[in-house]
Amino acid sequence: MDQDRKVIVEMKHRVMMVALFAVITSPACAAKLSGPPRILDGNTIEIEQTKIRLSGIQAPETDQICLDAHGRKWTCGVAARDELIKHSNGRTWDCHTTGVDEYWRSRGSCFIEGEDVNAWMVRSGWALSSGPYVIYEVVASKTCAGLWSGAFIAPWDWRRRNKATIIIGASSVPVDAQELLLGSALLSDPPSSECVIKGTVGRNGERIYHLPGQISYEQIDMTKPGERWLCSEAEAEAIGWRKVAQ
């Protein structure tokens, strides 16, 4: 009987969670938020303690490496975030949110003094379109703006890249682009001096982050599939990572 009761309780819990998720993601939960944001990465911000994922675009991960027009590696993920910070320049954002993503960030379209920020990121070449901004992506590619100045991997392919991953970008992709962007040792060192938090994936798929000085930090092999460098605890937690227990 105890086992039956446990099964019933678990089923009720699942039903409640499904119902809660349906409510949260419904159009009825649309909201408007305004204020100067804290920018966590190229497509994640925070206003009034609400984390917002810019909808319809995908910016490079903060640990992502790209190639410039001369075939040299550069930290394009950090650059995309910093360009968004620079463009924001402390101004007030007006965001319209509807639903949440898999990390419980609100999905939203944001504006600065009437300008569509999501569209600006794609038009300036700091993000790719995953929705209604394809025309701006075409403009960015034609003008070799941002990421399009050289060669890169689409953000959605970066984390699961392998030897078959397609490299896109400028018309003349360097012949050694495959080796430079798909090498197993690419992320053995942090992409930036500020991005030193190590994210690891456990056997059960749990995403854990480790700070410098914590137990086993030095022993973590960052070239293993799924591991990644993170630039701040706020960024890590916004995209589903949990701090390792001390």
C-alpha positions as CSV (number, residue, x, y, z in Angstrom):
1,M,0.0,0.0,0.0
2,D,2.8,2.4,0.8
3,Q,4.3,1.9,-2.6
4,D,0.9,2.5,-4.3
5,R,0.4,5.6,-2.2
6,K,3.9,6.8,-3.3
7,V,3.1,6.2,-7.0
8,I,-0.2,8.1,-6.6
9,V,1.6,11.1,-5.0
10,E,4.2,11.2,-7.7
11,M,1.5,11.1,-10.4
12,K,-0.3,14.0,-8.8
13,H,2.9,15.9,-8.5
14,R,3.6,15.4,-12.2
15,V,0.1,16.5,-13.2
16,M,0.5,19.7,-11.0
17,M,3.9,20.5,-12.6
18,V,2.5,20.0,-16.1
19,A,-0.5,22.2,-15.3
20,L,1.8,24.9,-13.8
21,F,4.0,24.9,-16.8
22,A,1.0,25.2,-19.1
23,V,-0.2,28.2,-17.2
24,I,3.2,29.9,-17.1
25,T,3.8,29.5,-20.8
26,S,0.3,30.6,-21.9
27,P,-0.2,34.0,-23.6
28,A,-2.3,35.0,-20.5
29,C,1.0,35.3,-18.6
30,A,2.3,38.0,-21.0
31,A,3.9,40.9,-19.1
32,K,5.6,44.2,-19.7
33,L,8.9,45.1,-17.9
34,S,10.8,48.4,-18.1
35,G,14.2,49.5,-16.8
36,P,17.9,49.4,-17.4
37,P,18.9,45.8,-17.7
38,R,21.8,43.7,-16.4
39,I,23.1,42.0,-19.5
40,L,24.2,38.4,-18.8
41,D,25.1,37.3,-22.4
42,G,24.2,38.1,-26.0
43,N,20.6,37.1,-25.6
44,T,19.9,37.0,-21.9
45,I,19.2,40.0,-19.7
46,E,17.7,40.7,-16.3
47,I,15.2,43.5,-15.3
48,E,13.8,43.7,-11.8
49,Q,15.1,40.2,-11.0
50,T,13.3,38.7,-14.0
51,K,15.6,37.0,-16.4
52,I,14.6,37.5,-20.1
53,R,15.7,35.5,-23.1
54,L,15.5,37.6,-26.2
55,S,13.1,35.7,-28.5
56,G,13.7,34.9,-32.1
57,I,17.5,35.2,-32.0
58,Q,20.5,33.2,-30.9
59,A,23.7,34.9,-30.0
60,P,27.0,33.0,-29.6
61,E,27.8,31.4,-26.2
62,T,30.1,33.5,-24.0
63,D,32.8,30.8,-24.3
64,Q,32.4,30.6,-28.1
65,I,35.4,31.2,-30.3
66,C,35.2,32.4,-33.9
67,L,37.7,33.4,-36.7
68,D,38.2,36.9,-37.9
69,A,38.7,38.1,-41.4
70,H,42.4,37.0,-41.2
71,G,41.6,33.6,-39.9
72,R,42.6,34.4,-36.3
73,K,40.7,33.2,-33.3
74,W,38.7,35.7,-31.2
75,T,36.2,35.5,-28.4
76,C,33.1,36.3,-30.4
77,G,30.7,35.2,-27.6
78,V,32.1,37.7,-25.1
79,A,32.2,40.4,-27.9
80,A,28.5,39.9,-28.7
81,R,27.7,40.4,-25.0
82,D,29.9,43.5,-24.7
83,E,28.5,45.0,-27.9
84,L,25.0,44.7,-26.5
85,I,26.1,46.3,-23.2
86,K,27.7,49.1,-25.2
87,H,24.6,49.6,-27.4
88,S,22.4,49.6,-24.3
89,N,24.6,52.3,-22.6
90,G,22.6,52.3,-19.4
91,R,19.3,53.2,-21.2
92,T,15.9,52.0,-20.2
93,W,14.6,48.9,-22.0
94,D,10.9,48.1,-22.6
95,C,10.3,44.4,-22.8
96,H,7.2,42.4,-23.7
97,T,7.3,38.8,-22.5
98,T,5.2,35.8,-23.2
99,G,5.9,32.4,-21.7
100,V,9.2,30.9,-20.6
101,D,12.0,28.7,-22.0
102,E,13.5,25.4,-20.7
103,Y,15.5,27.3,-18.2
104,W,12.5,29.3,-16.9
105,R,13.6,32.5,-18.4
106,S,10.8,34.7,-19.7
107,R,10.8,35.0,-23.5
108,G,10.6,38.5,-24.7
109,S,11.0,41.2,-27.4
110,C,12.8,44.3,-26.1
111,F,13.0,47.9,-27.3
112,I,15.3,50.8,-26.5
113,E,13.6,54.1,-27.3
114,G,11.4,52.3,-29.8
115,E,14.2,50.3,-31.5
116,D,13.8,46.5,-31.6
117,V,16.9,45.2,-29.7
118,N,16.4,41.7,-31.0
119,A,16.5,42.9,-34.6
120,W,19.5,45.1,-33.8
121,M,21.5,42.1,-32.6
122,V,20.9,40.2,-35.8
123,R,21.3,43.2,-38.1
124,S,24.6,44.1,-36.5
125,G,25.8,40.5,-36.9
126,W,26.0,39.6,-33.2
127,A,23.3,37.0,-33.4
128,L,21.5,34.7,-35.8
129,S,17.8,34.6,-36.5
130,S,15.8,31.7,-35.1
131,G,12.5,33.4,-35.9
132,P,11.3,36.5,-37.7
133,Y,14.6,38.3,-38.2
134,V,16.0,36.4,-41.3
135,I,16.0,39.5,-43.5
136,Y,18.3,41.2,-41.0
137,E,20.6,38.2,-41.0
138,V,20.9,38.5,-44.8
139,V,21.9,42.2,-44.4
140,A,24.5,41.3,-41.8
141,S,26.0,38.6,-44.0
142,K,26.1,40.8,-47.1
143,T,27.9,43.6,-45.1
144,C,30.2,41.2,-43.2
145,A,29.0,42.6,-39.9
146,G,30.0,41.1,-36.5
147,L,30.3,37.3,-36.7
148,W,30.0,37.5,-40.5
149,S,33.4,39.3,-40.8
150,G,35.0,35.8,-40.6
151,A,34.1,32.2,-40.0
152,F,32.0,30.8,-37.1
153,I,29.7,27.9,-36.0
154,A,26.0,28.6,-35.5
155,P,25.3,29.1,-31.8
156,W,22.9,26.1,-31.8
157,D,25.7,23.9,-33.1
158,W,28.5,25.1,-30.9
159,R,27.8,23.0,-27.8
160,R,27.4,19.7,-29.8
161,R,30.0,20.4,-32.5
162,N,31.9,17.5,-34.1
163,K,33.9,16.9,-37.2
164,A,30.7,17.1,-39.3
165,T,29.7,20.5,-37.9
166,I,29.2,23.1,-40.7
167,I,31.3,26.3,-40.5
168,I,29.7,29.4,-41.9
169,G,30.6,33.0,-42.4
170,A,32.5,35.1,-44.9
171,S,32.8,33.9,-48.5
172,S,36.4,32.8,-48.0
173,V,36.4,30.5,-45.0
174,P,40.0,29.7,-44.1
175,V,41.2,26.2,-45.1
176,D,42.2,25.4,-41.5
177,A,38.9,26.6,-40.0
178,Q,37.9,23.0,-39.3
179,E,41.0,22.4,-37.2
180,L,40.8,25.8,-35.4
181,L,37.2,25.6,-34.5
182,L,36.7,21.9,-34.0
183,G,39.9,20.9,-32.3
184,S,39.4,18.9,-29.1
185,A,41.8,21.2,-27.2
186,L,40.0,24.4,-28.2
187,L,38.5,25.0,-24.7
188,S,41.3,23.6,-22.5
189,D,42.0,27.3,-21.5
190,P,39.3,29.9,-20.7
191,P,38.4,32.1,-23.7
192,S,38.7,35.2,-21.6
193,S,40.4,36.1,-18.3
194,E,36.9,36.8,-16.9
195,C,35.3,33.5,-18.0
196,V,37.0,31.1,-15.5
197,I,33.9,29.3,-14.1
198,K,33.9,25.6,-15.1
199,G,30.6,24.0,-16.1
200,T,30.4,20.2,-16.0
201,V,27.7,17.8,-16.9
202,G,27.1,14.9,-14.6
203,R,26.0,11.3,-15.4
204,N,22.4,12.2,-14.9
205,G,22.7,15.2,-17.1
206,E,22.8,17.7,-14.2
207,R,24.7,20.8,-15.1
208,I,27.1,21.9,-12.3
209,Y,29.4,24.9,-12.1
210,H,32.7,25.1,-10.2
211,L,34.4,28.3,-9.0
212,P,38.2,28.7,-8.9
213,G,39.5,27.5,-5.5
214,Q,36.7,24.9,-5.0
215,I,37.5,21.2,-4.5
216,S,38.5,19.4,-7.8
217,Y,38.4,22.7,-9.8
218,E,41.9,22.1,-11.1
219,Q,41.3,18.5,-12.0
220,I,38.3,19.2,-14.3
221,D,39.1,18.4,-18.0
222,M,37.4,21.1,-20.0
223,T,37.9,19.3,-23.3
224,K,35.3,16.7,-22.5
225,P,32.0,16.9,-24.5
226,G,29.4,19.1,-22.7
227,E,31.8,21.0,-20.5
228,R,31.9,24.8,-20.9
229,W,33.4,28.0,-19.5
230,L,31.1,30.5,-17.9
231,C,31.7,34.2,-17.2
232,S,29.6,34.8,-14.1
233,E,27.4,32.9,-11.6
234,A,24.4,35.0,-12.8
235,E,25.0,33.8,-16.3
236,A,25.5,30.2,-15.2
237,E,22.2,30.1,-13.2
238,A,20.3,31.8,-15.9
239,I,21.0,29.0,-18.3
240,G,20.4,26.1,-16.0
241,W,23.7,25.5,-14.1
242,R,23.8,24.8,-10.4
243,K,26.7,25.6,-8.1
244,V,28.6,22.5,-6.8
245,A,28.0,21.7,-3.2
246,Q,31.1,22.6,-1.0
